Amino acid sequence: MATVDEVTDALREVIDPELGLDFVELGLIYEVAVDGGSVLVTYTLTSPGCPIGPQVSEQIEEFVMELDGVDEDVLTDRIGSLSGKVAVIRVGAPTSAELAPT
């Protein structure tokens, strides 16, 4: 199982191309949670209309999935700075709890 510190270190590879700084250094990563082989990363972008949004989600998934012990899921929650809405992007298979009838 990966640790929060290991995931955070992996997220240092997610670079804002305009600023040349990583998302951790910029303070754009709000939370990292690890539950077994699943990871949840809550983040925002530098501006509401930031064109690299899809790339950021892909990079988060790529760098975190490279860690030992992350073998189930990487979820990213992007908090929109303008609207205040949260977009949940699912990467990987749903958990059994998500598949359970409500």
C-alpha positions in Angstrom: 0.0 0.0 0.0 1.3 3.4 -0.9 1.5 6.1 1.7 0.1 9.7 1.5 3.7 10.9 1.4 4.6 8.7 -1.5 1.5 9.8 -3.4 2.3 13.5 -2.7 5.9 12.9 -3.9 4.6 11.4 -7.1 2.3 14.4 -7.6 5.4 16.6 -7.8 5.7 15.3 -11.3 2.5 17.1 -12.4 3.9 20.4 -13.7 2.0 23.5 -14.8 3.6 24.2 -18.2 3.1 27.9 -18.0 4.6 28.4 -14.6 7.1 25.5 -14.6 6.2 24.6 -11.1 4.6 21.4 -9.8 1.0 21.2 -8.4 2.2 20.4 -4.9 4.6 23.4 -4.8 1.8 25.6 -6.1 -0.6 24.5 -3.4 -3.1 23.1 -5.9 -3.3 19.6 -4.2 -5.8 19.9 -1.4 -6.0 16.4 -0.1 -4.5 12.9 -0.7 -6.3 9.9 0.8 -5.1 6.3 0.5 -7.4 3.3 1.2 -5.7 0.0 0.4 -4.9 0.1 -3.3 -7.1 3.1 -4.0 -6.1 6.7 -4.0 -8.2 9.9 -4.0 -6.6 13.2 -5.0 -8.4 16.5 -4.5 -7.0 19.4 -6.5 -7.8 22.6 -8.4 -6.4 24.3 -11.4 -4.6 27.7 -11.6 -7.6 29.3 -13.2 -11.2 28.5 -14.0 -10.6 28.3 -17.7 -7.3 26.4 -17.5 -6.9 24.5 -20.7 -4.7 21.7 -19.2 -7.5 20.3 -17.0 -7.8 16.9 -18.8 -4.1 16.6 -19.0 -3.7 17.1 -15.2 -6.2 14.3 -14.5 -4.3 12.0 -16.8 -1.0 12.9 -15.3 -2.2 12.4 -11.8 -3.5 8.9 -12.7 -0.3 8.0 -14.6 2.2 9.1 -11.8 0.2 7.7 -8.9 -0.5 4.3 -10.7 3.3 3.8 -11.0 3.6 3.5 -7.2 3.8 0.1 -5.6 0.6 -0.8 -3.9 -1.7 1.4 -6.0 -3.5 -1.3 -8.0 -7.2 -0.6 -7.8 -8.2 3.0 -8.4 -7.1 6.6 -8.7 -9.9 9.1 -8.2 -9.4 12.7 -8.8 -11.7 15.4 -7.4 -11.2 18.7 -9.2 -12.6 21.7 -7.3 -13.7 24.4 -9.7 -12.5 27.8 -8.3 -15.1 29.8 -10.1 -18.3 27.7 -9.7 -17.4 26.0 -6.5 -18.6 22.7 -7.9 -16.7 19.5 -7.6 -16.1 17.3 -10.7 -15.4 13.7 -9.8 -13.5 11.8 -12.5 -13.5 8.0 -12.2 -10.4 6.1 -13.3 -10.5 2.4 -13.0 -13.2 -0.1 -11.9 -15.9 1.0 -9.4 -15.8 -0.3 -5.9 -18.2 -2.9 -4.6 -19.9 -0.2 -2.5 -20.5 1.9 -5.6 -22.1 -1.1 -7.3 -24.4 -1.9 -4.4 -28.0 -1.0 -5.0 -29.3 2.0 -3.1 
